[in-house]
Amino acid sequence: MAFYRPAIICICAVGILMAAGCAQKRQLPIYGSHTFNGKDTVYHTIAPFQFTDQDGAAVTNATFKDKIYVTDFFFTSCRTICPIMKTQMLRVYEATKNMPDVLILSHTIDPEYDTVALLHDYANRLGVESARWHFVTGVRDSIYKIAQTSYFTAALQDKTEPDGFIHSGAFMLIDKKSRIRGKYDGTKKEDVNRLIGDIKILRQE
Amino acid sequence: MLYEKHCSNCHQQDGQGLRRLYPPLAKSDFLKNNFNPFICTMKYGTSGSIVVNGVEFNKLMPGVPSLTELELAELATYITNSWGEQGGIVTIEQVSQALSGCAPQ
């Protein structure tokens, strides 16, 4: 039997090396249309925006310059999926607290009700820092438009729905170049675990 | 299950609530001391400031007007007998009596 042992060790070593190699090379996909301008591939990026956060401060693309961020759409009076999303987003917040290059952006889809003052109270009760987690309000149509055309997620008013809105429970992962790199179900713990893992992969790019 | 359908999104499966946003139901002094408002709130909702276990909460809670007296009794029994508590069975009569003191708002 001693004759086979080096061979087995060798196979194992190769296996470990391959696994390690794969883990290092794992890349997140880049979502959206790709075009080629003759020189480089041009990827879908988040359009320019300007919203107002819980401190009354302007939040724009510049806020997320050289930052990775996780974003979602919700409203404070929602009692269906939003509280679950916020419970899960708090896990993202806690998991990234030592990562200064990772931020969170939550858009209200009910800006008439969710004023700056209300969002301030909401964030305060959630016990989160506004520098790391921006809750933003703004012009309703601008919020709905950016949801659909930039983040490829759903946000609409619909009086027939229990709370008056149709919206997705998705969390989107945006990279430092404003590109979508992941989409996760913000109501599922396992999917949010995957998001937290993907943030670590993205930070190594 | 009624609790999962109507309550746990905010108050959580373990009844602990969420930070200072949604109050805990587990071992809540407020529920123990305010039986009638507890029943009325499930059906008709509530707003304004309350203090639960020494912490202030102030957020609108929408009620579920479609809940029947039997369902309210089941929910109240579940909430007061879960998470290590033994509050005993809440009867339909108790619910009925509590509801007589509150009108649809």
Interface residues (C-beta under 8 A of the other chain):
Chain A: T76 S77 R79 T80 I81 P83 I84 K86 T87 L90 D121 Y122 N124 R125 L126 G127
Chain B: N9 C10 Q12 L18 R19 R20 L21 Y22 F57 N58 K59 L60 P62
